[in-house]
């Protein structure tokens, strides 16, 4: 006796759900794989400081990931350089400033508010105000065009009614 087709579709659906779940779990683990074992400092306090600082520094290749979350070669180099500065005795501020001096404020995920970063801080608000202004102008012009349309006189209404009647009959 042949096996009904619905047995196969149920098994396929279960396997699909399993594979999707497996991919989600694997994707969530990717940032944990970014920091290689040979980068980890032996001193747990220094390593904790390095991880905390690394969360605030942008990967210049990935652009929206911290250097701790990125597995790019440049992010690895920045992690190693940060750890070297901490091992050399730099404070957190000094180590971060050392990297910023070499790579610029763009390296910081939260850039400071100063003249060179005004566009980063004020740009989104300016764009939002421009969008609101454009929408207001559009709707104002649209409302003005509707107000300019003169109401139909009796002859025009009769003509439209006749055209509609012809359309129904024809």
Backbone as a printed PyTorch tensor [residue, N CA C, xyz], in Angstrom:
tensor([[[  0.8470,  -1.1760,   0.0000],
         [  0.0000,   0.0000,   0.0000],
         [  0.8960,   1.2440,   0.0000]],

        [[  0.6510,   2.1980,  -0.9110],
         [  1.4870,   3.4090,  -0.9840],
         [  1.2580,   4.3140,   0.2240]],

        [[  2.3180,   5.0810,   0.5580],
         [  2.2510,   6.0240,   1.6810],
         [  1.5760,   7.3060,   1.1980]],

        [[  0.5810,   7.8030,   1.9610],
         [ -0.0990,   9.0380,   1.5440],
         [  0.8730,  10.2250,   1.4890]],

        [[  0.6070,  11.1060,   0.5600],
         [  1.4690,  12.2610,   0.3120],
         [  1.5400,  13.1930,   1.5150]],

        [[  0.4770,  13.3040,   2.3000],
         [  0.4920,  14.2450,   3.4220],
         [  1.5030,  13.8540,   4.4910]],

        [[  1.9200,  12.5760,   4.5440],
         [  2.9710,  12.1800,   5.4900],
         [  4.2880,  12.8600,   5.1230]],

        [[  4.5660,  12.9490,   3.8370],
         [  5.8120,  13.5650,   3.3860],
         [  5.7980,  15.0700,   3.6160]],

        [[  4.6650,  15.7120,   3.3520],
         [  4.6070,  17.1680,   3.5330],
         [  4.7250,  17.5410,   5.0080]],

        [[  4.1630,  16.7460,   5.9020],
         [  4.2870,  17.0100,   7.3340],
         [  5.7370,  16.8480,   7.7770]],

        [[  6.4090,  15.8190,   7.2920],
         [  7.8060,  15.6120,   7.6400],
         [  8.6760,  16.7370,   7.0760]],

        [[  8.3720,  17.1750,   5.8670],
         [  9.1290,  18.2550,   5.2410],
         [  8.9390,  19.5560,   6.0120]],

        [[  7.7090,  19.8350,   6.4490],
         [  7.4330,  21.0530,   7.2170],
         [  8.1900,  21.0270,   8.5380]],

        [[  8.2220,  19.8800,   9.1990],
         [  8.9600,  19.7590,  10.4510],
         [ 10.4540,  19.9720,  10.2470]],

        [[ 11.0020,  19.4170,   9.1810],
         [ 12.4200,  19.5810,   8.8820],
         [ 12.7340,  21.0280,   8.5420]],

        [[ 11.8260,  21.6880,   7.8110],
         [ 12.0290,  23.0930,   7.4500],
         [ 12.0610,  23.9630,   8.7100]],

        [[ 11.1280,  23.7370,   9.6250],
         [ 11.1010,  24.4990,  10.8710],
         [ 12.3750,  24.2620,  11.6730]],

        [[ 12.8480,  23.0390,  11.6980],
         [ 14.0820,  22.7120,  12.4150],
         [ 15.2700,  23.4520,  11.8080]],

        [[ 15.3750,  23.4490,  10.4790],
         [ 16.4960,  24.1090,   9.8110],
         [ 16.4530,  25.6260,   9.9950]],

        [[ 15.2600,  26.2060,   9.9570],
         [ 15.1380,  27.6470,  10.1860],
         [ 15.5730,  27.9850,  11.6080]],

        [[ 15.1420,  27.2050,  12.5820],
         [ 15.5540,  27.4190,  13.9650],
         [ 17.0630,  27.2940,  14.1290]],

        [[ 17.6450,  26.3180,  13.4650],
         [ 19.0930,  26.1150,  13.5280],
         [ 19.8340,  27.3190,  12.9360]],

        [[ 19.3160,  27.8600,  11.8260],
         [ 19.9590,  29.0310,  11.2110],
         [ 19.8490,  30.2540,  12.1110]],

        [[ 18.7180,  30.4310,  12.7790],
         [ 18.5480,  31.5710,  13.6860],
         [ 19.5380,  31.4750,  14.8400]],

        [[ 19.6740,  30.3010,  15.4100],
         [ 20.6160,  30.1060,  16.5190],
         [ 22.0410,  30.3390,  16.0510]],

        [[ 22.3870,  29.8440,  14.8750],
         [ 23.7420,  30.0300,  14.3510],
         [ 24.0230,  31.5050,  14.0670]],

        [[ 23.0430,  32.2230,  13.5780],
         [ 23.2260,  33.6420,  13.2890],
         [ 23.4200,  34.4440,  14.5660]],

        [[ 22.7180,  34.0660,  15.6260],
         [ 22.8590,  34.7710,  16.8940],
         [ 24.2420,  34.5490,  17.4930]],

        [[ 24.8700,  33.4540,  17.1840],
         [ 26.1800,  33.1400,  17.7520],
         [ 27.3210,  33.7870,  16.9770]],

        [[ 27.0690,  34.3450,  15.8080],
         [ 28.1420,  34.9100,  14.9900],
         [ 28.9470,  36.0030,  15.6870]],

        [[ 28.3260,  36.9860,  16.3560],
         [ 29.1460,  38.0010,  17.0150],
         [ 30.0680,  37.4240,  18.0870]],

        [[ 29.6810,  36.3410,  18.7070],
         [ 30.5230,  35.7290,  19.7250],
         [ 31.7860,  35.1390,  19.1230]],

        [[ 31.7560,  34.8270,  17.8260],
         [ 32.9150,  34.2440,  17.1690],
         [ 33.9010,  35.2900,  16.6830]],

        [[ 33.5550,  36.5730,  16.7710],
         [ 34.4080,  37.6180,  16.2260],
         [ 35.7280,  37.7170,  16.9800]],

        [[ 35.6990,  37.6770,  18.2910],
         [ 36.9290,  37.7790,  19.0770],
         [ 37.5790,  36.4040,  19.1210]],

        [[ 38.7830,  36.3370,  18.5870],
         [ 39.5130,  35.0730,  18.5040],
         [ 40.1780,  34.7620,  19.8440]],

        [[ 40.3800,  33.4780,  20.1460],
         [ 41.0000,  33.1090,  21.4240],
         [ 42.3960,  33.7080,  21.6220]],

        [[ 43.1440,  33.8920,  20.5350],
         [ 44.4900,  34.4460,  20.6950],
         [ 44.4770,  35.9460,  21.0030]],

        [[ 43.3180,  36.6020,  20.8890],
         [ 43.1990,  38.0310,  21.2040],
         [ 42.8850,  38.2510,  22.6770]],

        [[ 42.3350,  37.2660,  23.3400],
         [ 41.8480,  37.4210,  24.7120],
         [ 43.0330,  37.6090,  25.6590]],

        [[ 42.9260,  38.6410,  26.5060],
         [ 43.9720,  38.9230,  27.4820],
         [ 43.8860,  37.9430,  28.6460]],

        [[ 45.0300,  37.6490,  29.2360],
         [ 45.0640,  36.6950,  30.3570],
         [ 44.4470,  37.2920,  31.6150]],

        [[ 44.5870,  38.5890,  31.7910],
         [ 44.0200,  39.2680,  32.9490],
         [ 42.5290,  39.5180,  32.6910]],

        [[ 41.6260,  38.8990,  33.4610],
         [ 40.1900,  39.0510,  33.2060],
         [ 39.6920,  40.4960,  33.3530]],

        [[ 40.3040,  41.2800,  34.2360],
         [ 39.8780,  42.6710,  34.4030],
         [ 40.2490,  43.4970,  33.1710]],

        [[ 41.4540,  43.2810,  32.6460],
         [ 41.8490,  43.9890,  31.4180],
         [ 40.9820,  43.5580,  30.2480]],

        [[ 40.6780,  42.2680,  30.1780],
         [ 39.8300,  41.7720,  29.0910],
         [ 38.4360,  42.3790,  29.1840]],

        [[ 37.9010,  42.5010,  30.3900],
         [ 36.5800,  43.1200,  30.5700],
         [ 36.6170,  44.5860,  30.1330]],

        [[ 37.6920,  45.2980,  30.4640],
         [ 37.8360,  46.6890,  30.0230],
         [ 37.9160,  46.7580,  28.4980]],

        [[ 38.6750,  45.8470,  27.9000],
         [ 38.8210,  45.8300,  26.4400],
         [ 37.4770,  45.5590,  25.7750]],

        [[ 36.7010,  44.6340,  26.3230],
         [ 35.3790,  44.3320,  25.7490],
         [ 34.4410,  45.5300,  25.8710]],

        [[ 34.4890,  46.1950,  27.0170],
         [ 33.6370,  47.3740,  27.2210],
         [ 34.0020,  48.4840,  26.2370]],

        [[ 35.2790,  48.7310,  26.0700],
         [ 35.7260,  49.7620,  25.1220],
         [ 35.4230,  49.3450,  23.6870]],

        [[ 35.5810,  48.0630,  23.3760],
         [ 35.3430,  47.5660,  22.0250],
         [ 33.9000,  47.7160,  21.5830]],

        [[ 32.9680,  47.7180,  22.5320],
         [ 31.5550,  47.9000,  22.1940],
         [ 31.2520,  49.3220,  21.7310]],

        [[ 32.1250,  50.2720,  22.1050],
         [ 31.9050,  51.6730,  21.7390],
         [ 32.6420,  52.0820,  20.4740]],

        [[ 33.4390,  51.1710,  19.8960],
         [ 34.2340,  51.5010,  18.7180],
         [ 33.6620,  50.8230,  17.4890]],

        [[ 33.5260,  51.5950,  16.4160],
         [ 32.9100,  51.1370,  15.1690],
         [ 33.9340,  50.4010,  14.3150]],

        [[ 33.5000,  49.3100,  13.7150],
         [ 34.3110,  48.6520,  12.6930],
         [ 34.2440,  49.5330,  11.4500]],

        [[ 35.3640,  49.9580,  10.9560],
         [ 35.3950,  50.8680,   9.8100],
         [ 35.0460,  50.1660,   8.5090]],

        [[ 35.0790,  48.8370,   8.5010],
         [ 34.6980,  48.0690,   7.3160],
         [ 33.2000,  47.8080,   7.3330]],

        [[ 32.6910,  47.3160,   8.4460],
         [ 31.2690,  46.9550,   8.5610],
         [ 30.3930,  48.1850,   8.7880]],

        [[ 30.9210,  49.2130,   9.4030],
         [ 30.3310,  50.5230,   9.6130],
         [ 29.1870,  50.5800,  10.6120]],

        [[ 28.4880,  49.5120,  10.8680],
         [ 27.4240,  49.6090,  11.8550],
         [ 27.5460,  48.5160,  12.8960]],

        [[ 28.7380,  47.9860,  13.0310],
         [ 29.0230,  46.9870,  14.0510],
         [ 30.1700,  47.4860,  14.9050]],

        [[ 30.1780,  47.0550,  16.1370],
         [ 31.3250,  47.3840,  16.9760],
         [ 32.4890,  46.4800,  16.5640]],

        [[ 33.6840,  46.8400,  16.9890],
         [ 34.8330,  46.0090,  16.6240],
         [ 34.7530,  44.6490,  17.3110]],

        [[ 34.0430,  44.5690,  18.4230],
         [ 33.8670,  43.2710,  19.0840],
         [ 32.9120,  42.3660,  18.3210]],

        [[ 31.9600,  42.9380,  17.6060],
         [ 30.9770,  42.1430,  16.8770],
         [ 31.4120,  41.7950,  15.4660]],

        [[ 32.4320,  42.4700,  14.9640],
         [ 32.8500,  42.2900,  13.5780],
         [ 33.9860,  41.2830,  13.4690]],

        [[ 33.9390,  40.4830,  12.4140],
         [ 35.0430,  39.5490,  12.1720],
         [ 35.9250,  40.0180,  11.0130]],

        [[ 35.8310,  41.3040,  10.6470],
         [ 36.6800,  41.8610,   9.5950],
         [ 38.1260,  41.9450,  10.0970]],

        [[ 39.0610,  41.8770,   9.1680],
         [ 40.4830,  41.9260,   9.5360],
         [ 40.8430,  43.2320,  10.2300]],

        [[ 40.2920,  44.3520,   9.7530],
         [ 40.5820,  45.6380,  10.3830],
         [ 40.0480,  45.6730,  11.8120]],

        [[ 38.8770,  45.1170,  12.0470],
         [ 38.3160,  45.0710,  13.4020],
         [ 39.2300,  44.2530,  14.3120]],

        [[ 39.7480,  43.1650,  13.7990],
         [ 40.6920,  42.3460,  14.5840],
         [ 41.9310,  43.1600,  14.9240]],

        [[ 42.4600,  43.8910,  13.9320],
         [ 43.6440,  44.7240,  14.1820],
         [ 43.3500,  45.7830,  15.2330]],

        [[ 42.1580,  46.3850,  15.1800],
         [ 41.7860,  47.3930,  16.1660],
         [ 41.6300,  46.7820,  17.5560]],

        [[ 41.0680,  45.5790,  17.6320],
         [ 40.9440,  44.9000,  18.9340],
         [ 42.3210,  44.6270,  19.5300]],

        [[ 43.2400,  44.1630,  18.6900],
         [ 44.5960,  43.8590,  19.1580],
         [ 45.2910,  45.1420,  19.6000]],

        [[ 45.1570,  46.2160,  18.8190],
         [ 45.7770,  47.4870,  19.1650],
         [ 45.2080,  48.0350,  20.4670]],

        [[ 43.8950,  47.9250,  20.6490],
         [ 43.2620,  48.3670,  21.8880],
         [ 43.8150,  47.5830,  23.0790]],

        [[ 43.9470,  46.2850,  22.9400],
         [ 44.4750,  45.4620,  24.0310],
         [ 45.9410,  45.7890,  24.3070]],

        [[ 46.6960,  46.0840,  23.2710],
         [ 48.1040,  46.4730,  23.4720],
         [ 48.1950,  47.7650,  24.2790]],

        [[ 47.3110,  48.7180,  23.9800],
         [ 47.3130,  49.9830,  24.7180],
         [ 46.9430,  49.7550,  26.1780]],

        [[ 46.0060,  48.8660,  26.4390],
         [ 45.6280,  48.5700,  27.8260],
         [ 46.7630,  47.8700,  28.5580]],

        [[ 47.4480,  46.9680,  27.8680],
         [ 48.5980,  46.2920,  28.4750],
         [ 49.7410,  47.2630,  28.7550]],

        [[ 49.8330,  48.3200,  27.9270],
         [ 50.8860,  49.3270,  28.1150],
         [ 50.5740,  50.2430,  29.2950]],

        [[ 49.3840,  50.1030,  29.8720],
         [ 49.0420,  50.8890,  31.0500],
         [ 48.1530,  52.0860,  30.7730]],

        [[ 47.6430,  52.2330,  29.5570],
         [ 46.7480,  53.3470,  29.2410],
         [ 45.4360,  53.2010,  29.9990]],

        [[ 44.8610,  54.3450,  30.3690],
         [ 43.5140,  54.3260,  30.9420],
         [ 42.5300,  54.0720,  29.8030]],

        [[ 41.2690,  53.8400,  30.1460],
         [ 40.2570,  53.6180,  29.1130],
         [ 40.1810,  54.8150,  28.1770]],

        [[ 40.1790,  56.0140,  28.7570],
         [ 40.0860,  57.2290,  27.9550],
         [ 41.3020,  57.3910,  27.0500]],

        [[ 42.4910,  57.1040,  27.5760],
         [ 43.7100,  57.2300,  26.7790],
         [ 43.7400,  56.2220,  25.6330]],

        [[ 43.3340,  54.9850,  25.9180],
         [ 43.3350,  53.9480,  24.8810],
         [ 42.3550,  54.3040,  23.7710]],

        [[ 41.1640,  54.7800,  24.1460],
         [ 40.1690,  55.1610,  23.1510],
         [ 40.6590,  56.3660,  22.3480]],

        [[ 41.2560,  57.3440,  23.0380],
         [ 41.7470,  58.5400,  22.3570],
         [ 42.8830,  58.1990,  21.3970]],

        [[ 43.7180,  57.2340,  21.7590],
         [ 44.8030,  56.7830,  20.8810],
         [ 44.2420,  56.3100,  19.5380]],

        [[ 43.1760,  55.5270,  19.6000],
         [ 42.5570,  55.0280,  18.3680],
         [ 41.8370,  56.1380,  17.6060]],

        [[ 41.1610,  57.0290,  18.3340],
         [ 40.4460,  58.1320,  17.6840],
         [ 41.4380,  59.0720,  16.9930]],

        [[ 42.5880,  59.3000,  17.5980],
         [ 43.6030,  60.1590,  16.9840],
         [ 44.0760,  59.5920,  15.6530]],

        [[ 44.0770,  58.2830,  15.5340],
         [ 44.5510,  57.6590,  14.2970],
         [ 43.4540,  57.4550,  13.2550]],

        [[ 42.2190,  57.2260,  13.7060],
         [ 41.1440,  56.8860,  12.7680],
         [ 40.0210,  57.9180,  12.7080]],

        [[ 40.0180,  58.8870,  13.5910],
         [ 39.0060,  59.9350,  13.5660],
         [ 37.7810,  59.6060,  14.4130]],

        [[ 36.9190,  60.6040,  14.5540],
         [ 35.7080,  60.4580,  15.3690],
         [ 34.7450,  59.4370,  14.7930]],

        [[ 34.8780,  59.1290,  13.5070],
         [ 33.9820,  58.1480,  12.8880],
         [ 34.1360,  56.7710,  13.5320]],

        [[ 35.2740,  56.5300,  14.1600],
         [ 35.5140,  55.2580,  14.8330],
         [ 34.5680,  55.0590,  16.0170]],

        [[ 34.0970,  56.1500,  16.5900],
         [ 33.2170,  56.0650,  17.7600],
         [ 31.7810,  55.7990,  17.3300]],

        [[ 31.1420,  54.8210,  17.9540],
         [ 29.7310,  54.5610,  17.6600],
         [ 28.8500,  55.6950,  18.1800]],

        [[ 29.3200,  56.4010,  19.2020],
         [ 28.6120,  57.5740,  19.7250],
         [ 29.5710,  58.7570,  19.6200]],

        [[ 29.6150,  59.4100,  18.4450],
         [ 30.5780,  60.4980,  18.2660],
         [ 30.2490,  61.6930,  19.1600]],

        [[ 31.2780,  62.4760,  19.5300],
         [ 31.0290,  63.6440,  20.3820],
         [ 30.3310,  64.7530,  19.5960]],

        [[ 29.6630,  65.6290,  20.3150],
         [ 28.9790,  66.7660,  19.6830],
         [ 29.9830,  67.8990,  19.5610]],

        [[ 30.5110,  68.1070,  18.3480],
         [ 31.4430,  69.2010,  18.0930],
         [ 31.2890,  69.6240,  16.6390]],

        [[ 32.0090,  70.6400,  16.2410],
         [ 31.7950,  71.2350,  14.9160],
         [ 32.0050,  70.2360,  13.7810]],

        [[ 32.9290,  69.3050,  13.9220],
         [ 33.1800,  68.3540,  12.8320],
         [ 32.1370,  67.2470,  12.7550]],

        [[ 31.3260,  67.1090,  13.7890],
         [ 30.3050,  66.0580,  13.7810],
         [ 28.8840,  66.6180,  13.7880]],

        [[ 28.7300,  67.9090,  13.5180],
         [ 27.3930,  68.5240,  13.5190],
         [ 26.4560,  67.8500,  12.5250]],

        [[ 26.9770,  67.4770,  11.3690],
         [ 26.1260,  66.8380,  10.3610],
         [ 25.5780,  65.5180,  10.8960]],

        [[ 26.4020,  64.7740,  11.6200],
         [ 25.9380,  63.5000,  12.1860],
         [ 24.8150,  63.7120,  13.1950]],

        [[ 24.9360,  64.7520,  13.9880],
         [ 23.9560,  64.9900,  15.0380],
         [ 22.7180,  65.7290,  14.5440]],

        [[ 22.8980,  66.7260,  13.6870],
         [ 21.7760,  67.5650,  13.2740],
         [ 21.1710,  67.1490,  11.9360]],

        [[ 21.8980,  66.3750,  11.1470],
         [ 21.4290,  65.9650,   9.8210],
         [ 20.0760,  65.2770,   9.8210]],

        [[ 19.8650,  64.2720,  10.6590],
         [ 18.5520,  63.6040,  10.6540],
         [ 17.3990,  64.5440,  10.9890]],

        [[ 17.5900,  65.4520,  11.9390],
         [ 16.5350,  66.4030,  12.2840],
         [ 16.2380,  67.3700,  11.1460]],

        [[ 17.3050,  67.8390,  10.4780],
         [ 17.1210,  68.7480,   9.3420],
         [ 16.3730,  68.0320,   8.2200]],

        [[ 16.7510,  66.7850,   7.9470],
         [ 16.0540,  66.0130,   6.9080],
         [ 14.5800,  65.8020,   7.2660]],

        [[ 14.3010,  65.5340,   8.5230],
         [ 12.9150,  65.3570,   8.9640],
         [ 12.1160,  66.6480,   8.7760]],

        [[ 12.6970,  67.7820,   9.1560],
         [ 12.0030,  69.0590,   8.9730],
         [ 11.7680,  69.3560,   7.4950]],

        [[ 12.7450,  69.0410,   6.6390],
         [ 12.5640,  69.2380,   5.1970],
         [ 11.4370,  68.3520,   4.6620]],

        [[ 11.3760,  67.1160,   5.1250],
         [ 10.3180,  66.2040,   4.6830],
         [  8.9430,  66.7050,   5.1370]],

        [[  8.8590,  67.1790,   6.3610],
         [  7.5810,  67.7140,   6.8610],
         [  7.1860,  68.9510,   6.0600]],

        [[  8.1480,  69.8330,   5.7700],
         [  7.8750,  71.0290,   4.9710],
         [  7.4110,  70.6760,   3.5650]],

        [[  8.0600,  69.6760,   2.9500],
         [  7.6660,  69.2610,   1.6000],
         [  6.2620,  68.6620,   1.6090]],

        [[  5.9560,  67.8540,   2.6210],
         [  4.6090,  67.2700,   2.7120],
         [  3.5660,  68.3540,   2.9190]],

        [[  3.8660,  69.3410,   3.7790],
         [  2.9170,  70.4380,   4.0180],
         [  2.6880,  71.2380,   2.7380]],

        [[  3.7550,  71.5130,   2.0050],
         [  3.6120,  72.2650,   0.7560],
         [  2.7930,  71.4780,  -0.2680]],

        [[  3.0340,  70.1770,  -0.3280],
         [  2.2900,  69.3290,  -1.2570],
         [  0.7990,  69.3590,  -0.9410]],

        [[  0.4350,  69.1520,   0.3150],
         [ -0.9860,  69.1190,   0.6820],
         [ -1.6310,  70.4990,   0.5900]],

        [[ -0.8650,  71.5510,   0.8760],
         [ -1.4060,  72.9000,   0.7510],
         [ -1.7010,  73.2120,  -0.7170]],

        [[ -0.7860,  72.8410,  -1.6110],
         [ -0.9920,  73.0690,  -3.0390],
         [ -2.1650,  72.2470,  -3.5430]],

        [[ -2.2760,  71.0190,  -3.0490],
         [ -3.3760,  70.1380,  -3.4630],
         [ -4.7210,  70.7090,  -3.0190]],

        [[ -4.7730,  71.2100,  -1.7900],
         [ -6.0130,  71.7970,  -1.2740],
         [ -6.3410,  73.0850,  -2.0310]],

        [[ -5.3260,  73.8630,  -2.3900],
         [ -5.5390,  75.0930,  -3.1460],
         [ -6.0790,  74.8060,  -4.5350]],

        [[ -5.5920,  73.7470,  -5.1660],
         [ -6.0810,  73.3900,  -6.5030],
         [ -7.5450,  72.9540,  -6.4390]],

        [[ -7.9160,  72.2480,  -5.3860],
         [ -9.3080,  71.8050,  -5.2490],
         [-10.2250,  73.0010,  -5.0010]],

        [[ -9.7360,  74.0000,  -4.2730],
         [-10.5540,  75.1720,  -3.9880],
         [-10.7540,  76.0280,  -5.2370]],

        [[ -9.7930,  75.9850,  -6.1610],
         [ -9.8950,  76.7770,  -7.3820],
         [-10.9200,  76.2150,  -8.3600]],

        [[-11.2390,  74.9520,  -8.2530],
         [-12.2060,  74.3510,  -9.1680],
         [-13.5850,  74.9370,  -8.8870]],

        [[-14.1740,  75.5290,  -9.8940],
         [-15.4900,  76.1590,  -9.7430],
         [-16.5710,  75.0800,  -9.7030]],

        [[-17.6170,  75.3090,  -8.9470],
         [-18.7070,  74.3290,  -8.9200],
         [-19.4170,  74.2900, -10.2830]],

        [[-20.0340,  73.1660, -10.5640],
         [-20.7240,  72.9900, -11.8520],
         [-22.0160,  73.8120, -11.8820]],

        [[-22.2710,  74.3890, -13.0410],
         [-23.5490,  75.0920, -13.1810],
         [-24.6160,  74.0840, -13.6340]],

        [[-25.8310,  74.5340, -13.7460],
         [-26.9540,  73.6280, -14.0480],
         [-26.7970,  72.9730, -15.4140]],

        [[-26.3040,  73.6860, -16.4180],
         [-26.1410,  73.1240, -17.7680],
         [-25.1080,  71.9890, -17.7600]],

        [[-24.0330,  72.1790, -17.0170],
         [-22.9930,  71.1400, -16.9450],
         [-23.5270,  69.8910, -16.2280]],

        [[-24.2950,  70.0910, -15.1860],
         [-24.8730,  68.9560, -14.4670],
         [-25.8070,  68.1520, -15.3720]],

        [[-26.6190,  68.8560, -16.1620],
         [-27.5430,  68.1680, -17.0790],
         [-26.7580,  67.3950, -18.1400]],

        [[-25.6950,  67.9910, -18.6350],
         [-24.8910,  67.3180, -19.6620],
         [-24.2500,  66.0500, -19.1040]],

        [[-23.7170,  66.1270, -17.8700],
         [-23.1100,  64.9480, -17.2330],
         [-24.1560,  63.8730, -17.0110]],

        [[-25.3310,  64.2750, -16.5530],
         [-26.4110,  63.3050, -16.3210],
         [-26.7940,  62.6300, -17.6330]],

        [[-26.8350,  63.3970, -18.7200],
         [-27.1850,  62.8230, -20.0250],
         [-26.1040,  61.8420, -20.4890]],

        [[-24.8460,  62.1970, -20.2880],
         [-23.7490,  61.2980, -20.6780],
         [-23.7830,  59.9960, -19.8750]],

        [[-24.0640,  60.1080, -18.5960],
         [-24.1530,  58.9150, -17.7670],
         [-25.3290,  58.0500, -18.1690]],

        [[-26.4320,  58.6750, -18.5050],
         [-27.6090,  57.9290, -18.9430],
         [-27.3240,  57.2050, -20.2460]],

        [[-26.6560,  57.8950, -21.1940],
         [-26.2860,  57.2560, -22.4650],
         [-25.3510,  56.0840, -22.2360]],

        [[-24.4540,  56.2460, -21.2690],
         [-23.4940,  55.1700, -20.9690],
         [-24.2130,  53.9420, -20.4080]],

        [[-25.2410,  54.1760, -19.5570],
         [-26.0100,  53.0560, -18.9910],
         [-26.8160,  52.3520, -20.0760]],

        [[-27.3700,  53.0920, -20.9890],
         [-28.2120,  52.5280, -22.0430],
         [-27.3760,  51.8700, -23.1460]],

        [[-26.1850,  52.3640, -23.3390],
         [-25.4510,  51.9950, -24.5210],
         [-24.5260,  50.9090, -24.4290]]])
